[in-house]
Amino acid sequence: MIKKLILGMMQTNCYVVYNSEKECIVIDPGANGQKVAKFIDENELFLKAILLTHGHFDHVGAVDYLYSKYKCSIYTHKESIELMRDAQLNLSFYEKSFTVDSPIQEFIFLGCSGS
């Protein structure tokens, strides 16, 4: 099952993907960790991982909050890690500057080739 949450000033689409065993992953948790956590807790889900499509502020703002609450794995492409560690690169300096301090594991995105 998939639940879409629209989060933050930038209206970022966040997805909570979960199964019948109540395991879930969160994709791009945006800027409102409390809203994501409320859905997880109300549905008695177990957060296994956070997946980040890229490192801009509107996609990663809730990572530290969710990590501190659930101690889950965090995955992103290796090129996004630098963005998350720098407020200038992740563009959060336009709003309220922040960096992601939680431990991040990189993964390789293979992508899809077009015709």
Backbone as XML, in Angstrom:
<?xml version="1.0"?>
<chain id="A" units="angstrom">
  <residue number="1" name="MET">
    <atom name="N" x="0.830" y="-1.157" z="0.000"/>
    <atom name="CA" x="0.000" y="0.000" z="0.000"/>
    <atom name="C" x="0.891" y="1.242" z="0.000"/>
  </residue>
  <residue number="2" name="ILE">
    <atom name="N" x="0.357" y="2.303" z="-0.534"/>
    <atom name="CA" x="1.109" y="3.557" z="-0.630"/>
    <atom name="C" x="0.236" y="4.702" z="-0.130"/>
  </residue>
  <residue number="3" name="LYS">
    <atom name="N" x="0.792" y="5.491" z="0.788"/>
    <atom name="CA" x="0.135" y="6.692" z="1.269"/>
    <atom name="C" x="0.956" y="7.893" z="0.828"/>
  </residue>
  <residue number="4" name="LYS">
    <atom name="N" x="0.331" y="8.829" z="0.128"/>
    <atom name="CA" x="1.008" y="10.062" z="-0.275"/>
    <atom name="C" x="0.684" y="11.156" z="0.731"/>
  </residue>
  <residue number="5" name="LEU">
    <atom name="N" x="1.735" y="11.804" z="1.226"/>
    <atom name="CA" x="1.586" y="12.955" z="2.106"/>
    <atom name="C" x="2.192" y="14.154" z="1.389"/>
  </residue>
  <residue number="6" name="ILE">
    <atom name="N" x="1.533" y="15.286" z="1.436"/>
    <atom name="CA" x="2.055" y="16.505" z="0.823"/>
    <atom name="C" x="2.566" y="17.384" z="1.959"/>
  </residue>
  <residue number="7" name="LEU">
    <atom name="N" x="3.876" y="17.697" z="1.904"/>
    <atom name="CA" x="4.536" y="18.294" z="3.059"/>
    <atom name="C" x="5.247" y="19.595" z="2.749"/>
  </residue>
  <residue number="8" name="GLY">
    <atom name="N" x="5.180" y="20.517" z="3.692"/>
    <atom name="CA" x="5.992" y="21.714" z="3.672"/>
    <atom name="C" x="5.529" y="22.785" z="2.708"/>
  </residue>
  <residue number="9" name="MET">
    <atom name="N" x="6.246" y="23.900" z="2.771"/>
    <atom name="CA" x="5.944" y="25.052" z="1.938"/>
    <atom name="C" x="6.044" y="24.719" z="0.442"/>
  </residue>
  <residue number="10" name="MET">
    <atom name="N" x="6.956" y="23.826" z="0.093"/>
    <atom name="CA" x="7.158" y="23.465" z="-1.301"/>
    <atom name="C" x="6.185" y="22.381" z="-1.773"/>
  </residue>
  <residue number="11" name="GLN">
    <atom name="N" x="5.305" y="21.919" z="-0.861"/>
    <atom name="CA" x="4.306" y="20.901" z="-1.199"/>
    <atom name="C" x="4.953" y="19.643" z="-1.789"/>
  </residue>
  <residue number="12" name="THR">
    <atom name="N" x="5.994" y="19.170" z="-1.121"/>
    <atom name="CA" x="6.730" y="17.992" z="-1.574"/>
    <atom name="C" x="5.893" y="16.733" z="-1.394"/>
  </residue>
  <residue number="13" name="ASN">
    <atom name="N" x="5.892" y="15.876" z="-2.393"/>
    <atom name="CA" x="5.218" y="14.592" z="-2.289"/>
    <atom name="C" x="6.118" y="13.628" z="-1.526"/>
  </residue>
  <residue number="14" name="CYS">
    <atom name="N" x="5.601" y="13.131" z="-0.422"/>
    <atom name="CA" x="6.259" y="12.112" z="0.386"/>
    <atom name="C" x="5.406" y="10.855" z="0.264"/>
  </residue>
  <residue number="15" name="TYR">
    <atom name="N" x="6.067" y="9.707" z="0.206"/>
    <atom name="CA" x="5.337" y="8.454" z="0.099"/>
    <atom name="C" x="5.733" y="7.526" z="1.234"/>
  </residue>
  <residue number="16" name="VAL">
    <atom name="N" x="4.720" y="6.947" z="1.874"/>
    <atom name="CA" x="4.934" y="5.884" z="2.856"/>
    <atom name="C" x="4.443" y="4.612" z="2.187"/>
  </residue>
  <residue number="17" name="VAL">
    <atom name="N" x="5.363" y="3.703" z="1.944"/>
    <atom name="CA" x="5.052" y="2.436" z="1.283"/>
    <atom name="C" x="5.106" y="1.354" z="2.350"/>
  </residue>
  <residue number="18" name="TYR">
    <atom name="N" x="4.017" y="0.599" z="2.507"/>
    <atom name="CA" x="3.968" y="-0.386" z="3.581"/>
    <atom name="C" x="3.284" y="-1.668" z="3.127"/>
  </residue>
  <residue number="19" name="ASN">
    <atom name="N" x="3.555" y="-2.728" z="3.889"/>
    <atom name="CA" x="3.022" y="-4.035" z="3.536"/>
    <atom name="C" x="2.114" y="-4.566" z="4.647"/>
  </residue>
  <residue number="20" name="SER">
    <atom name="N" x="1.601" y="-5.764" z="4.453"/>
    <atom name="CA" x="0.663" y="-6.348" z="5.419"/>
    <atom name="C" x="1.337" y="-6.707" z="6.744"/>
  </residue>
  <residue number="21" name="GLU">
    <atom name="N" x="2.671" y="-6.805" z="6.750"/>
    <atom name="CA" x="3.402" y="-7.065" z="7.995"/>
    <atom name="C" x="3.691" y="-5.778" z="8.767"/>
  </residue>
  <residue number="22" name="LYS">
    <atom name="N" x="3.175" y="-4.659" z="8.259"/>
    <atom name="CA" x="3.316" y="-3.348" z="8.891"/>
    <atom name="C" x="4.733" y="-2.781" z="8.811"/>
  </residue>
  <residue number="23" name="GLU">
    <atom name="N" x="5.525" y="-3.272" z="7.872"/>
    <atom name="CA" x="6.841" y="-2.692" z="7.610"/>
    <atom name="C" x="6.656" y="-1.587" z="6.584"/>
  </residue>
  <residue number="24" name="CYS">
    <atom name="N" x="7.436" y="-0.506" z="6.740"/>
    <atom name="CA" x="7.286" y="0.577" z="5.779"/>
    <atom name="C" x="8.622" y="1.231" z="5.465"/>
  </residue>
  <residue number="25" name="ILE">
    <atom name="N" x="8.634" y="1.920" z="4.347"/>
    <atom name="CA" x="9.721" y="2.826" z="3.981"/>
    <atom name="C" x="9.081" y="4.180" z="3.698"/>
  </residue>
  <residue number="26" name="VAL">
    <atom name="N" x="9.859" y="5.225" z="3.898"/>
    <atom name="CA" x="9.402" y="6.574" z="3.590"/>
    <atom name="C" x="10.291" y="7.114" z="2.481"/>
  </residue>
  <residue number="27" name="ILE">
    <atom name="N" x="9.681" y="7.636" z="1.439"/>
    <atom name="CA" x="10.411" y="8.229" z="0.320"/>
    <atom name="C" x="10.227" y="9.742" z="0.391"/>
  </residue>
  <residue number="28" name="ASP">
    <atom name="N" x="11.339" y="10.460" z="0.467"/>
    <atom name="CA" x="11.359" y="11.931" z="0.497"/>
    <atom name="C" x="10.456" y="12.513" z="1.587"/>
  </residue>
  <residue number="29" name="PRO">
    <atom name="N" x="10.907" y="12.455" z="2.855"/>
    <atom name="CA" x="10.054" y="12.886" z="3.963"/>
    <atom name="C" x="9.832" y="14.384" z="4.093"/>
  </residue>
  <residue number="30" name="GLY">
    <atom name="N" x="10.299" y="15.175" z="3.162"/>
    <atom name="CA" x="9.946" y="16.594" z="3.142"/>
    <atom name="C" x="10.293" y="17.349" z="4.406"/>
  </residue>
  <residue number="31" name="ALA">
    <atom name="N" x="9.395" y="18.235" z="4.826"/>
    <atom name="CA" x="9.712" y="19.178" z="5.887"/>
    <atom name="C" x="8.861" y="19.020" z="7.138"/>
  </residue>
  <residue number="32" name="ASN">
    <atom name="N" x="8.101" y="17.949" z="7.253"/>
    <atom name="CA" x="7.222" y="17.818" z="8.408"/>
    <atom name="C" x="7.299" y="16.402" z="8.970"/>
  </residue>
  <residue number="33" name="GLY">
    <atom name="N" x="8.327" y="16.156" z="9.765"/>
    <atom name="CA" x="8.521" y="14.838" z="10.347"/>
    <atom name="C" x="7.386" y="14.416" z="11.259"/>
  </residue>
  <residue number="34" name="GLN">
    <atom name="N" x="6.773" y="15.377" z="11.950"/>
    <atom name="CA" x="5.673" y="15.052" z="12.857"/>
    <atom name="C" x="4.480" y="14.477" z="12.094"/>
  </residue>
  <residue number="35" name="LYS">
    <atom name="N" x="4.198" y="15.017" z="10.922"/>
    <atom name="CA" x="3.068" y="14.512" z="10.127"/>
    <atom name="C" x="3.352" y="13.093" z="9.628"/>
  </residue>
  <residue number="36" name="VAL">
    <atom name="N" x="4.583" y="12.852" z="9.204"/>
    <atom name="CA" x="4.957" y="11.513" z="8.750"/>
    <atom name="C" x="4.891" y="10.542" z="9.924"/>
  </residue>
  <residue number="37" name="ALA">
    <atom name="N" x="5.455" y="10.929" z="11.066"/>
    <atom name="CA" x="5.452" y="10.064" z="12.253"/>
    <atom name="C" x="4.030" y="9.771" z="12.729"/>
  </residue>
  <residue number="38" name="LYS">
    <atom name="N" x="3.159" y="10.753" z="12.631"/>
    <atom name="CA" x="1.762" y="10.543" z="13.037"/>
    <atom name="C" x="1.119" y="9.439" z="12.202"/>
  </residue>
  <residue number="39" name="PHE">
    <atom name="N" x="1.340" y="9.473" z="10.890"/>
    <atom name="CA" x="0.786" y="8.416" z="10.033"/>
    <atom name="C" x="1.394" y="7.053" z="10.394"/>
  </residue>
  <residue number="40" name="ILE">
    <atom name="N" x="2.700" y="7.014" z="10.582"/>
    <atom name="CA" x="3.378" y="5.758" z="10.931"/>
    <atom name="C" x="2.840" y="5.210" z="12.252"/>
  </residue>
  <residue number="41" name="ASP">
    <atom name="N" x="2.761" y="6.063" z="13.258"/>
    <atom name="CA" x="2.317" y="5.621" z="14.580"/>
    <atom name="C" x="0.845" y="5.241" z="14.608"/>
  </residue>
  <residue number="42" name="GLU">
    <atom name="N" x="-0.002" y="6.033" z="13.964"/>
    <atom name="CA" x="-1.445" y="5.730" z="13.950"/>
    <atom name="C" x="-1.738" y="4.407" z="13.261"/>
  </residue>
  <residue number="43" name="ASN">
    <atom name="N" x="-0.880" y="4.025" z="12.309"/>
    <atom name="CA" x="-1.087" y="2.774" z="11.580"/>
    <atom name="C" x="-0.208" y="1.651" z="12.112"/>
  </residue>
  <residue number="44" name="GLU">
    <atom name="N" x="0.480" y="1.904" z="13.231"/>
    <atom name="CA" x="1.329" y="0.922" z="13.911"/>
    <atom name="C" x="2.336" y="0.289" z="12.949"/>
  </residue>
  <residue number="45" name="LEU">
    <atom name="N" x="2.982" y="1.151" z="12.158"/>
    <atom name="CA" x="3.969" y="0.699" z="11.179"/>
    <atom name="C" x="5.360" y="0.696" z="11.788"/>
  </residue>
  <residue number="46" name="PHE">
    <atom name="N" x="6.229" y="-0.126" z="11.214"/>
    <atom name="CA" x="7.627" y="-0.196" z="11.615"/>
    <atom name="C" x="8.470" y="0.373" z="10.477"/>
  </residue>
  <residue number="47" name="LEU">
    <atom name="N" x="9.089" y="1.534" z="10.716"/>
    <atom name="CA" x="9.878" y="2.197" z="9.674"/>
    <atom name="C" x="11.213" y="1.485" z="9.497"/>
  </residue>
  <residue number="48" name="LYS">
    <atom name="N" x="11.403" y="0.897" z="8.336"/>
    <atom name="CA" x="12.637" y="0.166" z="8.022"/>
    <atom name="C" x="13.697" y="1.069" z="7.411"/>
  </residue>
  <residue number="49" name="ALA">
    <atom name="N" x="13.268" y="2.053" z="6.589"/>
    <atom name="CA" x="14.251" y="2.877" z="5.885"/>
    <atom name="C" x="13.608" y="4.145" z="5.341"/>
  </residue>
  <residue number="50" name="ILE">
    <atom name="N" x="14.475" y="5.122" z="5.141"/>
    <atom name="CA" x="14.117" y="6.352" z="4.436"/>
    <atom name="C" x="14.895" y="6.349" z="3.132"/>
  </residue>
  <residue number="51" name="LEU">
    <atom name="N" x="14.210" y="6.563" z="2.019"/>
    <atom name="CA" x="14.843" y="6.655" z="0.711"/>
    <atom name="C" x="14.710" y="8.097" z="0.225"/>
  </residue>
  <residue number="52" name="LEU">
    <atom name="N" x="15.825" y="8.652" z="-0.225"/>
    <atom name="CA" x="15.842" y="10.049" z="-0.665"/>
    <atom name="C" x="16.199" y="10.118" z="-2.140"/>
  </residue>
  <residue number="53" name="THR">
    <atom name="N" x="15.355" y="10.764" z="-2.925"/>
    <atom name="CA" x="15.623" y="10.856" z="-4.359"/>
    <atom name="C" x="16.750" y="11.830" z="-4.657"/>
  </residue>
  <residue number="54" name="HIS">
    <atom name="N" x="16.886" y="12.863" z="-3.798"/>
    <atom name="CA" x="17.998" y="13.808" z="-3.916"/>
    <atom name="C" x="18.080" y="14.626" z="-2.630"/>
  </residue>
  <residue number="55" name="GLY">
    <atom name="N" x="19.085" y="15.479" z="-2.519"/>
    <atom name="CA" x="19.404" y="16.115" z="-1.262"/>
    <atom name="C" x="18.931" y="17.526" z="-1.037"/>
  </residue>
  <residue number="56" name="HIS">
    <atom name="N" x="17.981" y="18.029" z="-1.806"/>
    <atom name="CA" x="17.497" y="19.384" z="-1.569"/>
    <atom name="C" x="16.614" y="19.438" z="-0.320"/>
  </residue>
  <residue number="57" name="PHE">
    <atom name="N" x="16.589" y="20.613" z="0.309"/>
    <atom name="CA" x="15.937" y="20.801" z="1.607"/>
    <atom name="C" x="14.489" y="20.330" z="1.646"/>
  </residue>
  <residue number="58" name="ASP">
    <atom name="N" x="13.763" y="20.523" z="0.559"/>
    <atom name="CA" x="12.347" y="20.182" z="0.566"/>
    <atom name="C" x="12.093" y="18.680" z="0.521"/>
  </residue>
  <residue number="59" name="HIS">
    <atom name="N" x="13.138" y="17.899" z="0.310"/>
    <atom name="CA" x="13.010" y="16.445" z="0.310"/>
    <atom name="C" x="13.605" y="15.803" z="1.556"/>
  </residue>
  <residue number="60" name="VAL">
    <atom name="N" x="14.486" y="16.515" z="2.259"/>
    <atom name="CA" x="15.238" y="15.895" z="3.365"/>
    <atom name="C" x="15.013" y="16.555" z="4.723"/>
  </residue>
  <residue number="61" name="GLY">
    <atom name="N" x="14.137" y="17.535" z="4.804"/>
    <atom name="CA" x="13.978" y="18.301" z="6.029"/>
    <atom name="C" x="13.585" y="17.495" z="7.249"/>
  </residue>
  <residue number="62" name="ALA">
    <atom name="N" x="12.901" y="16.388" z="7.084"/>
    <atom name="CA" x="12.433" y="15.595" z="8.220"/>
    <atom name="C" x="13.318" y="14.394" z="8.525"/>
  </residue>
  <residue number="63" name="VAL">
    <atom name="N" x="14.410" y="14.239" z="7.814"/>
    <atom name="CA" x="15.255" y="13.048" z="7.984"/>
    <atom name="C" x="15.769" y="12.915" z="9.413"/>
  </residue>
  <residue number="64" name="ASP">
    <atom name="N" x="16.358" y="13.957" z="9.958"/>
    <atom name="CA" x="16.918" y="13.861" z="11.308"/>
    <atom name="C" x="15.836" y="13.570" z="12.350"/>
  </residue>
  <residue number="65" name="TYR">
    <atom name="N" x="14.676" y="14.190" z="12.203"/>
    <atom name="CA" x="13.570" y="13.932" z="13.138"/>
    <atom name="C" x="13.167" y="12.456" z="13.094"/>
  </residue>
  <residue number="66" name="LEU">
    <atom name="N" x="12.951" y="11.926" z="11.887"/>
    <atom name="CA" x="12.523" y="10.533" z="11.756"/>
    <atom name="C" x="13.612" y="9.568" z="12.214"/>
  </residue>
  <residue number="67" name="TYR">
    <atom name="N" x="14.862" y="9.880" z="11.902"/>
    <atom name="CA" x="15.950" y="9.009" z="12.340"/>
    <atom name="C" x="16.027" y="8.978" z="13.873"/>
  </residue>
  <residue number="68" name="SER">
    <atom name="N" x="15.904" y="10.122" z="14.508"/>
    <atom name="CA" x="16.002" y="10.146" z="15.970"/>
    <atom name="C" x="14.851" y="9.387" z="16.624"/>
  </residue>
  <residue number="69" name="LYS">
    <atom name="N" x="13.702" y="9.370" z="15.986"/>
    <atom name="CA" x="12.528" y="8.672" z="16.535"/>
    <atom name="C" x="12.544" y="7.167" z="16.251"/>
  </residue>
  <residue number="70" name="TYR">
    <atom name="N" x="12.997" y="6.767" z="15.058"/>
    <atom name="CA" x="12.863" y="5.374" z="14.637"/>
    <atom name="C" x="14.185" y="4.631" z="14.422"/>
  </residue>
  <residue number="71" name="LYS">
    <atom name="N" x="15.300" y="5.332" z="14.376"/>
    <atom name="CA" x="16.629" y="4.712" z="14.168"/>
    <atom name="C" x="16.640" y="3.768" z="12.959"/>
  </residue>
  <residue number="72" name="CYS">
    <atom name="N" x="16.107" y="4.237" z="11.850"/>
    <atom name="CA" x="16.027" y="3.449" z="10.622"/>
    <atom name="C" x="17.221" y="3.756" z="9.718"/>
  </residue>
  <residue number="73" name="SER">
    <atom name="N" x="17.405" y="2.929" z="8.710"/>
    <atom name="CA" x="18.437" y="3.174" z="7.698"/>
    <atom name="C" x="18.003" y="4.319" z="6.790"/>
  </residue>
  <residue number="74" name="ILE">
    <atom name="N" x="18.993" y="5.032" z="6.254"/>
    <atom name="CA" x="18.737" y="6.150" z="5.338"/>
    <atom name="C" x="19.576" y="5.920" z="4.087"/>
  </residue>
  <residue number="75" name="TYR">
    <atom name="N" x="18.931" y="5.979" z="2.923"/>
    <atom name="CA" x="19.619" y="5.722" z="1.665"/>
    <atom name="C" x="19.408" y="6.860" z="0.677"/>
  </residue>
  <residue number="76" name="THR">
    <atom name="N" x="20.469" y="7.178" z="-0.047"/>
    <atom name="CA" x="20.376" y="8.136" z="-1.147"/>
    <atom name="C" x="21.528" y="7.871" z="-2.106"/>
  </residue>
  <residue number="77" name="HIS">
    <atom name="N" x="21.497" y="8.528" z="-3.227"/>
    <atom name="CA" x="22.588" y="8.440" z="-4.189"/>
    <atom name="C" x="23.803" y="9.138" z="-3.610"/>
  </residue>
  <residue number="78" name="LYS">
    <atom name="N" x="24.981" y="8.625" z="-3.888"/>
    <atom name="CA" x="26.207" y="9.175" z="-3.292"/>
    <atom name="C" x="26.397" y="10.658" z="-3.606"/>
  </residue>
  <residue number="79" name="GLU">
    <atom name="N" x="25.934" y="11.132" z="-4.746"/>
    <atom name="CA" x="26.097" y="12.541" z="-5.101"/>
    <atom name="C" x="25.186" y="13.458" z="-4.273"/>
  </residue>
  <residue number="80" name="SER">
    <atom name="N" x="24.173" y="12.905" z="-3.640"/>
    <atom name="CA" x="23.271" y="13.714" z="-2.818"/>
    <atom name="C" x="23.790" y="13.931" z="-1.410"/>
  </residue>
  <residue number="81" name="ILE">
    <atom name="N" x="24.692" y="13.101" z="-0.959"/>
    <atom name="CA" x="25.170" y="13.212" z="0.420"/>
    <atom name="C" x="25.816" y="14.568" z="0.665"/>
  </residue>
  <residue number="82" name="GLU">
    <atom name="N" x="26.626" y="15.044" z="-0.273"/>
    <atom name="CA" x="27.268" y="16.341" z="-0.123"/>
    <atom name="C" x="26.227" y="17.458" z="0.009"/>
  </residue>
  <residue number="83" name="LEU">
    <atom name="N" x="25.143" y="17.385" z="-0.740"/>
    <atom name="CA" x="24.081" y="18.389" z="-0.651"/>
    <atom name="C" x="23.482" y="18.418" z="0.746"/>
  </residue>
  <residue number="84" name="MET">
    <atom name="N" x="23.223" y="17.257" z="1.299"/>
    <atom name="CA" x="22.572" y="17.184" z="2.601"/>
    <atom name="C" x="23.449" y="17.692" z="3.732"/>
  </residue>
  <residue number="85" name="ARG">
    <atom name="N" x="24.749" y="17.682" z="3.535"/>
    <atom name="CA" x="25.689" y="18.106" z="4.572"/>
    <atom name="C" x="26.052" y="19.594" z="4.466"/>
  </residue>
  <residue number="86" name="ASP">
    <atom name="N" x="25.459" y="20.305" z="3.491"/>
    <atom name="CA" x="25.817" y="21.701" z="3.247"/>
    <atom name="C" x="24.549" y="22.530" z="2.985"/>
  </residue>
  <residue number="87" name="ALA">
    <atom name="N" x="24.282" y="23.521" z="3.849"/>
    <atom name="CA" x="23.059" y="24.326" z="3.728"/>
    <atom name="C" x="23.016" y="25.142" z="2.439"/>
  </residue>
  <residue number="88" name="GLN">
    <atom name="N" x="24.167" y="25.534" z="1.910"/>
    <atom name="CA" x="24.193" y="26.257" z="0.640"/>
    <atom name="C" x="23.789" y="25.337" z="-0.508"/>
  </residue>
  <residue number="89" name="LEU">
    <atom name="N" x="24.326" y="24.134" z="-0.504"/>
    <atom name="CA" x="24.032" y="23.201" z="-1.589"/>
    <atom name="C" x="22.623" y="22.626" z="-1.517"/>
  </residue>
  <residue number="90" name="ASN">
    <atom name="N" x="22.112" y="22.404" z="-0.303"/>
    <atom name="CA" x="20.763" y="21.836" z="-0.218"/>
    <atom name="C" x="19.678" y="22.918" z="-0.313"/>
  </residue>
  <residue number="91" name="LEU">
    <atom name="N" x="20.121" y="24.170" z="-0.413"/>
    <atom name="CA" x="19.264" y="25.343" z="-0.625"/>
    <atom name="C" x="18.409" y="25.716" z="0.584"/>
  </residue>
  <residue number="92" name="SER">
    <atom name="N" x="18.688" y="25.135" z="1.740"/>
    <atom name="CA" x="17.902" y="25.475" z="2.929"/>
    <atom name="C" x="18.208" y="26.877" z="3.430"/>
  </residue>
  <residue number="93" name="PHE">
    <atom name="N" x="19.296" y="27.460" z="2.991"/>
    <atom name="CA" x="19.650" y="28.809" z="3.440"/>
    <atom name="C" x="18.604" y="29.842" z="3.014"/>
  </residue>
  <residue number="94" name="TYR">
    <atom name="N" x="17.759" y="29.512" z="2.046"/>
    <atom name="CA" x="16.685" y="30.423" z="1.646"/>
    <atom name="C" x="15.611" y="30.523" z="2.729"/>
  </residue>
  <residue number="95" name="GLU">
    <atom name="N" x="15.468" y="29.475" z="3.504"/>
    <atom name="CA" x="14.457" y="29.405" z="4.558"/>
    <atom name="C" x="15.140" y="29.467" z="5.914"/>
  </residue>
  <residue number="96" name="LYS">
    <atom name="N" x="15.319" y="28.306" z="6.514"/>
    <atom name="CA" x="16.015" y="28.151" z="7.788"/>
    <atom name="C" x="17.128" y="27.140" z="7.536"/>
  </residue>
  <residue number="97" name="SER">
    <atom name="N" x="18.356" y="27.604" z="7.545"/>
    <atom name="CA" x="19.489" y="26.742" z="7.188"/>
    <atom name="C" x="19.569" y="25.509" z="8.073"/>
  </residue>
  <residue number="98" name="PHE">
    <atom name="N" x="19.819" y="24.360" z="7.455"/>
    <atom name="CA" x="20.047" y="23.127" z="8.194"/>
    <atom name="C" x="20.860" y="22.165" z="7.335"/>
  </residue>
  <residue number="99" name="THR">
    <atom name="N" x="21.428" y="21.204" z="7.992"/>
    <atom name="CA" x="22.078" y="20.082" z="7.315"/>
    <atom name="C" x="21.537" y="18.799" z="7.931"/>
  </residue>
  <residue number="100" name="VAL">
    <atom name="N" x="21.684" y="17.702" z="7.217"/>
    <atom name="CA" x="21.273" y="16.399" z="7.728"/>
    <atom name="C" x="22.478" y="15.798" z="8.444"/>
  </residue>
  <residue number="101" name="ASP">
    <atom name="N" x="22.285" y="15.476" z="9.714"/>
    <atom name="CA" x="23.376" y="14.944" z="10.527"/>
    <atom name="C" x="23.289" y="13.441" z="10.743"/>
  </residue>
  <residue number="102" name="SER">
    <atom name="N" x="22.176" y="12.839" z="10.424"/>
    <atom name="CA" x="21.987" y="11.401" z="10.616"/>
    <atom name="C" x="22.901" y="10.603" z="9.690"/>
  </residue>
  <residue number="103" name="PRO">
    <atom name="N" x="23.239" y="9.376" z="10.079"/>
    <atom name="CA" x="24.095" y="8.544" z="9.221"/>
    <atom name="C" x="23.363" y="8.125" z="7.948"/>
  </residue>
  <residue number="104" name="ILE">
    <atom name="N" x="23.998" y="8.350" z="6.818"/>
    <atom name="CA" x="23.383" y="8.070" z="5.522"/>
    <atom name="C" x="24.196" y="7.009" z="4.802"/>
  </residue>
  <residue number="105" name="GLN">
    <atom name="N" x="23.496" y="6.028" z="4.259"/>
    <atom name="CA" x="24.134" y="5.011" z="3.444"/>
    <atom name="C" x="23.835" y="5.337" z="1.991"/>
  </residue>
  <residue number="106" name="GLU">
    <atom name="N" x="24.830" y="5.200" z="1.144"/>
    <atom name="CA" x="24.593" y="5.495" z="-0.268"/>
    <atom name="C" x="24.121" y="4.250" z="-0.998"/>
  </residue>
  <residue number="107" name="PHE">
    <atom name="N" x="23.425" y="4.463" z="-2.075"/>
    <atom name="CA" x="23.072" y="3.371" z="-2.970"/>
    <atom name="C" x="23.280" y="3.846" z="-4.391"/>
  </residue>
  <residue number="108" name="ILE">
    <atom name="N" x="23.322" y="2.906" z="-5.281"/>
    <atom name="CA" x="23.525" y="3.226" z="-6.690"/>
    <atom name="C" x="22.180" y="3.208" z="-7.372"/>
  </residue>
  <residue number="109" name="PHE">
    <atom name="N" x="21.842" y="4.325" z="-7.988"/>
    <atom name="CA" x="20.604" y="4.413" z="-8.749"/>
    <atom name="C" x="20.915" y="4.064" z="-10.199"/>
  </residue>
  <residue number="110" name="LEU">
    <atom name="N" x="20.296" y="3.036" z="-10.693"/>
    <atom name="CA" x="20.582" y="2.591" z="-12.064"/>
    <atom name="C" x="19.806" y="3.380" z="-13.097"/>
  </residue>
  <residue number="111" name="GLY">
    <atom name="N" x="18.642" y="3.885" z="-12.737"/>
    <atom name="CA" x="17.861" y="4.698" z="-13.657"/>
    <atom name="C" x="17.244" y="3.899" z="-14.779"/>
  </residue>
  <residue number="112" name="CYS">
    <atom name="N" x="16.587" y="4.618" z="-15.641"/>
    <atom name="CA" x="15.923" y="4.015" z="-16.797"/>
    <atom name="C" x="16.378" y="4.773" z="-18.037"/>
  </residue>
  <residue number="113" name="SER">
    <atom name="N" x="16.684" y="4.078" z="-19.065"/>
    <atom name="CA" x="17.069" y="4.761" z="-20.292"/>
    <atom name="C" x="15.843" y="4.967" z="-21.175"/>
  </residue>
  <residue number="114" name="GLY">
    <atom name="N" x="15.794" y="6.127" z="-21.802"/>
    <atom name="CA" x="14.674" y="6.418" z="-22.686"/>
    <atom name="C" x="14.927" y="5.912" z="-24.097"/>
  </residue>
  <residue number="115" name="SER">
    <atom name="N" x="13.877" y="5.880" z="-24.894"/>
    <atom name="CA" x="14.032" y="5.412" z="-26.276"/>
    <atom name="C" x="14.413" y="6.559" z="-27.178"/>
  </residue>
</chain>
